[in-house]
Amino acid sequence: MNQQQQLRKQVEQQARRMKKAEQDRPTLIGHTIYIGTLGLLFVLPVIGGAYLGRWLDDMAAGYSVRWTISLILLGVFIGMINVYYFIKE
């Protein structure tokens, strides 16, 4: 009898888990928000680097895009790291 009770308890627990998993299934809105968040995590450092680089280049004498290009590339790298850590969690 004890084994039957344990089996019944395990089956009931698994049934509850399956029901909860079905209710918690991601929706289209959830996926859209997730993808949007990934996009922002990637794009914001790139845009920030572009603006900061442009500002630094304007402060330098003559025509220069050195800071702009460097900080855009740094923004791409930081954006990739942000996306990686967000997906990892």
N, C-alpha and C positions, 0 to 999 in steps of 0.2 A: 504494500500500500504506500509506503513512504516514497518509493521510486515513482509511482504513478502521480503522486502529489507534486513531486519535484518537476516531473515532466510537464504536468499541467501548468505549473507556475511559470516554467520557462516558455511554454507556448503562449501563454497569456501575455508575458512580458514582451516577447517578440511581436505579437499582434499589436500591442500598444505602440511599440517603436515604429512598426510599419505604418500605422495609422497616422502617427505624428509626422513621420517623414513625408507622407503624401500631402498632409496639410501644409507643411513648410516648404513645399516645392517652389523653387524660384519662378517668378512670373515674368512676363515680358517687360513690365515696368522695372522690376528688380534688375534684370539683365541690362536694360537701358541705362539705369543709374550706375551700375557697375562699370560699363564701358565708358560712360561719360566721365566718371571719376578717374579711370585710367588715362583718358585723354587729357584731362586737366593736370594730372600729376606729371605727364610728359611735357605738355606744351608750356605751362607756366614758367618753368625754369629757362626754357629756350627764349621765350619772349622777354623775360626779365634780363637775361644775358644780353639780348640784342639791344634793349633800351639802355642798359648800363654801359655797354660797349660803345654805343653811339654817343652817349654823353661824354665818355672819356675821350673818344676820338675828337669830339668838338672842342674839348679843352686843349688838345695838342695843336701845335702850330702846323699849318699846311694840311694837305689832304692825306688822311690816314683811315684805314679800315682795320688796322691791326687788332685793336681792342674788340671791335665788333665781332670779327670772325672768331677770335679766341674765346670770347665769352659765349657766343652762340654754340660753339663746339663743347664748351664746358657745360652749358645748359642741356645739351643733348645727352651728355654723359650722366649728369645728375638726374635728368628725367628718366633715363633707362634704369638707374639704380632705384629711383622712387617706384617705378612700375614693378620692378623685380620684387622689392620688399612687400609691396601691396599684394601682389599675386601670391607670394609665399605665405602670407598670413591668411 
